[in-house]
């Protein structure tokens, strides 16, 4: 058996592709994780309990608005690059990339302007919180365009180059500027730190645009762009609602704690969430590789390859999640104590979230499979219902049980959505979760007879 295992691994194409790409991405994520953890500890110590809570609360809102601004065009771009490249549909690829860039840029600037106007005219927002929001609205379009351009590199298979500017570059700039402020004894406030985030986001965006120029996604003599705007907007809208529902499911608890309790309590919970999400890094390391692979194999009608990637990804991410999660579960109070004594109160919430993440790893990346194969409406249904249920349950559980109640309800809602999406993936694509007993799945499953991937649509128009 010991001799057969290396032979099995060497013959498993999905595992070898994940090992080649996932190893470097994992190393990058580990470095980014360490840097992000250091930055959070530094900010929590320097800003204090309430100041860090205010900063984290505003960032939670900005992250939600980034999803609204991108409105699914990051997933659309990644899927389109992989699928159109597999079919060599260069005119459509040129059209979708131009369409996405113009729409995301325009929408993000419009949202920032509207948000700034509402905060500026508002009378109930404290001055320091208003200043943090205004700085955050400068960050919004930078992060939206950064996310979109990174997705193009993911679709090209350049996962490390797509990840590094945001994962390492942005936080490195924020950390350096924070250190300089401390050295010159400049006052450090939440609005100032948000300004540092804007500078870091701008630097990362410049770098990723430079990388995109160096790594052309289109051939030198690409044909004139062809547009399918109605199809793209409809698909991206569903993808955006799907991503937004997922983010709302994961972050509505932060917003509700800030509303039903205090911004300081929200800060404690954000730190607990960030520590728990370290368990997600094995999945994050391979998801950028697996997602475009799902799209490319689906475009070519290769269901067996999709199943192989599903099985290998589930096994590898579960092993990695347990390897990280067990020590974190034990050391949670000590790790949270690094942020300050007030943050130790989030240890139980962090443990609940870690437990849920490990259970979700058992089910596998059904969400990615659905969104990358054109079944995003089914993912939207599952995530939307889970997000609505999570909000309703948190209205009761947060006043009664505090941040532990929020963590429990969010974990329950996330698990419910994952199970629902696994059933949908089995019914629509014929790929069942690798680690769940088949008897738990519906008897009727699999794609329609003669399934050969997505049907092609006629283009809407041509133009520059």
N, C-alpha and C positions, 0 to 999 in steps of 0.2 A: 504493500500500500504506500509505503514511504517513497518507493521508486515510481509508482504510478502517478502520484500527485504532481511532481514537477512536469511529467509528460503531459498530464491533463492541462496544466496551466500553459505550457508552451504551445499547445494545439488550440487553445481557446482564443480565437481572434479578438473577441470583445475584451477579454481580460488583458491581452497584450496591448491593445490600443489604450485602454484605461491606464495601464501601468506606465506606458510611454508618456502619455500626456498628463495623466493624473498625478504622477510623482512630482513633476516640476510645479504643477498647480498647487499640490498639497504643500510643498516647501514654501511657495509664495504665500499661501494662506496662513501657514504657521507663522511666517515672519510678519505678515499683516496683522494676525491675531495678537502677537506679542506687542507690536507697536500700538495697536488700537487699545489694548488693555493698559499699557503704560500711559497713553494719552488720557484715558478716562480716569485713571488714578490721579494723575497730575491735576486735571481739571477739577475733580471732586475735592481734592485737597486745597487747591488755590481758591476756587469759587465758594467753597463751603457747601453745607447741606442745602440751603435754600437757593443759592446762586446756581449750583449745578442742576437742581431740580427745574429751575426756570429755563436754563439752556436746553435740557433734555426735553422738556415739554414743547418748546418751540420747534426743536428738530423733529419731533414726532409729527407735528403738523406739516412741516416742510416736506418730509418724506412722503406723506400722503398726497400732498399737492404735486410732487414730482410724478407720482403715478398717474394723477389726473392729466398732467401736461403731456406726458409721454403717450398716454391712452393706448397702450398695447403695441405701439409701433416699434418698441425694442424687440419684443417677441416676434412681431411680423417681419422685421428686418433680418433677424437671425434665421428664422425659418425660410424666408425668401432667398437669402444668400445661399443657404445650403441646398434648397430644392432647385432653384433656377440654375445654380452652378452644375448640379448633377445632370440637368437636362440641357445645359448650355443655352439657356434662354436669356441672352445678354440684354436684349432690348427691354424686356420686362424688368430685369434686375436694375438697369439704369433708371427706369421710371419709378420703381418703388422706393429706391434710395433717395431720389430727389424729392419725391412726394413726402416722405417721412421727415426729411430734414426741414423742409419749409413749414410743414404743419406743426411739428414739435416746437420749433423755434418761435413761431408766431404765438402758439397757444401758451407756452411757458411765460413769455414776456407779458401777454395779456393777463394771465393769472397773477403775476407778480404786481403788475400795475393796479389791478383791482384790489388785491389784498392790502397793498400799501395805502390805497385810498381809504379803505374801510378802517384800517387801524388809525390812520391820521385823523379821520373824522370822528372816531369813536371816543366817548368820554368815560367809559367804564373801565378801560384798560389802563393799569398803572403805567407810569412813564417808563420805568426800566424794562417792563415786559413789552411795551410798545416798541421801544428802541431795539430790543432783541428781535422782535417780529420784522421790523423794517430791514434790519441787516439780513434776516433770513430770506426775505423776498429777493434780495440780490443773489443769494445762493441758488434759489430755485431754478432759473433757466440754465445755469452752469451745470448743475447736477443732471437736469433733464437731457441736455445735449451730450453730456459725458456718458450717460447710460445708453443712449441711442447709438453713439459711435462705437462704444465697447461691444455692443451686440453685433455690429457688422463684423468686427474682428473675430468674435466667437463663431459666427457663421462661416468664416473662412478657415476655421480651425486654429486660429492664432489666439488661443485662450490665455496664455501667459501675458502676451502683449496687451490683450484687452483688459486683463485684470490688474496688472501692475500699476498703471497710473492712478486708479482710484484706491486700490487696496493699500498700496505703499506710498505713492507720491503725494496724494492729498493730505493724509494724516502726518506725513513727514514734514510737510510745510507748516501745518498747524502746530505741530510739536516744536519746530524750530522757532516760529514766531512767538510762541508762548514762552519758550526759554529766553529769548531776547528781551521780552517784556519784563520777565523776572530779573534779569541781569541789570537792566537800566532802572529798575524799581518803578516801572510804569504801572498805573492802576489797572488791574485785571478784572473786567466785568463781563457778564454774559453777552452784551452787545459787542464788546471788543473781541471776544472769542468767536462769535458768529462772523465777525469781519475777517478773522483769520481763516475760518472755514471757506469764506468766499474767495480769498486769495488762493488757498489750497485747491479749491475746485477749479478756479480759472487756470491755474498752472497745470493741473491734470488734464484739462480739456485741450489746452495748447499742445501738450505732449501727445495725446491720443490722435489729434488731427494731423500732427506731423507723421505719426506712424501710419495712418491711413493713406497719406500721400505716398509714402515709401512702399507700401504693400498694396498694390492696385487690386481692387476687387473685380474690375472689368478688363478685358483684353485691350491692347493698345488701339485697335481699330474697331471699337464697339459700335454696333448699329445705333441709329437714332432711338431715343427713349420712347417706349410705348407705355401707355398708362391704362390702368384698370381701377380708377379712383373709387368708384362705387363699391367694387368688390373689396378693395383694400381697406376702405374706411369701415365697411361693415365688419370685416374680419378683425381689424385692429380694435374696433369699438368693443367687440365681445372679448378680445384678449385683454383690453384695458380694464373692462369691468371685472374680468377674472382676476387679473393681477391686483386691482384695487380691492376686490372682495377679500383676497388673500391677505393683503396688507391690513385692511380694516379688521379682519379676523385676528391678526397678530398684534395690532397696535391700538385697537379700540379700547382695550383694557387700560392702557396708559392714559388715554384721553379721559376716560371715565373716572379713573382714580384722581386725576387732577381736578375734575369737576365735583365729584362726590366727596373727596377728601381734601388734600392740599397738593400744591405743586411740589413741596418737599417729599411727600409720600410718593408722588409720581416719580421723582428722582430716584428714590430707593428702589422702586419697582423696575425702572429702566435699567439700573445697574444689575439687578437680579436677572432680568431678561438677557442682558448682554453676556453675563457670565454663563447662563444656561445655553445660549446660542453658540457657545464654543463647541458644543456637542454636534452642531450642524456642519462643522467644517469638512468632515469627510464627504458629505453630500455636495457641499459647495465646490469641492475640489474636482468632482467628476461631472457635475450637472452641466457645466459649460461645454463639456466634450460630448456627453450623452445626448443633449437636446438637439444639436444640429445633426447628429448621427441618426436619431429617430426620424427627423424630417427627410434626410437624404434616402434612407432605406425605405421609408414609406412612399417617397416619390418614385422609387424604382420597383415598388411592390414586393419588397423583401421582408415578409412577416417573420420568417425564422430568425433573421438577423436582429429584428426588433426584440423578439423574445429572448435572444441570447444576451443582448445588452441589458434588458430588464433584469434578468436573473443575476448577471455578474454585478451590476450596479447595486442591487439590493444586498447581496452578500457582502460586498466590499464596504458599503456605507454602514451596514449594521455592525460589522466587526470594528470599524474605525470609531463609530459612535460609542460603543461599549468601552473601547480602549480609553477614550477620552472621558466618557461620562462617569465611569465608576470612581476614578480618583477625584473628579470635580464634585461628585455627590458627597464624598467623605470630607473634602477640604472646603466646602462652600462657605462656612462661617469665617474661616481664616482668610480666604480670598476676598470676600466682601469686606472684611475688616481693613484690608489695604486701602480702601476708598475712604475710610473714616469709621469711627465707632457706630455712628448712626445707621450705616448701611448693613450692619450685621443682621438687622431685623428682617432683611430680605432673604435670608438663607433658606427658609422653608419654602418660600415661593419659588426660588431658583431650583430647588430639588424637585418640586412638582413638575416644573417645566422640563427639566432634564429627563425625567421619567417618561413624559409624554413624547419627547423627541425620539427616544430610543424605541418606543412602541411604534411610532410612525415609520421608523426605518425598516421595521419588519414588513410593512405593507409594500414599500417600494415607491419609485417615482412615477406613479400613475398620472399625476398632474402634468408632468412633463410630456408623457406619452400622448395624452389627450390634446394638449395645446400645440404640440409639434406635428400632429397628424390631422389637423383641421377639425377636431372635435372639441374646440374650446367652449362651445355653448354648453356642453355637458359639465365641464369643469366649473363654468360660471354658476350653473344651477346648484351644484354641491357646495361651492364656496359661499355663494350668496345666502343660501339657507343657513349654513353654519354661522356666518357672520351675524345674521339677524338673530339667531338663537343665542349667540354669545352675548350680544348687547342686552337682550331681554333678561338673560340669566344674571348678568353682572349687575343689572339694576337692583336685583335682590341680594346677591351674594356679597358685593363690595361693602354695602352698609353693615351687613351682618358679620362678615368674616375678614374684611379688609383685603390686603394684597394677596393673602393665601386663597381667598375666595375667588379673586380675579384669575389667579394662576390655574386653579382647578377647573373653572368654567372654560377658560381658553384652551386648556389641554383637552378637555372633553369634546369641545366643538371641533378642534383640529383633527382629532382622531375620527370623529364622525364623518367629516368631509373626506378624509383619506380613504376610509372604507367605501364610501359612496363612489368615489372616483375609481377605485380599483374594480368595483362591480361594473361600472360603465365601460372601462377599458376592456374588460373581458367580453362584454356584450358587443362592443363596436369594433374592436380590433382582433379579438381572439387571443389576447395575451393575459394570462392570469398572474397574480402575485406569486413570486417564486416560493415564498416561505409560508404561505397560508395553505391549509389543507384544501384540496379541490372540492371536498364535500361542502365547504362553507360557501362556495360560489354558486350562482344560479346555474341550473342544468342547461339552459339555453345560452349559448355564448359563441363567439366567433364572428368573423366578418361575413358579409354576404357572399354567396357563391360567385366565383370569378373575380374576387377582389384583387385589384392590381394597383392600389394606391389612389391618389386623388384624381378626379376628373379635371381636365384642363378647360379653362374658360377663354372665351374670345376677348381680346383687348377692347377697351372702351374707345381710345383715341390715340393718336400719335402727336408728338410735338417735341419741342426742345426740352 
